[in-house]
């Protein structure tokens, strides 16, 4: 059951964020980044008002350092090249 409406491109974008923010932290660290992102979309608190989509959450100013680094913008790796 999805808790946030997301297209395939939204899911790909979220996966890039998770990898860029927490690849070195292992599966649990990457899961935590994903949870934080989804919580920001679902919350309606002062810091996250009008954040309702995956791209809005990811590109919110000063939200994630990874969006300012080149690693976030690299193409996705396939299972064979991982």
Secondary structure as UniProt FT lines:
FT   HELIX           8..22
FT   HELIX           23..25
FT   HELIX           26..42
FT   HELIX           46..48
FT   TURN            49..50
FT   HELIX           54..58
FT   TURN            61..62
FT   HELIX           65..68
FT   HELIX           70..73
FT   TURN            79..81
//
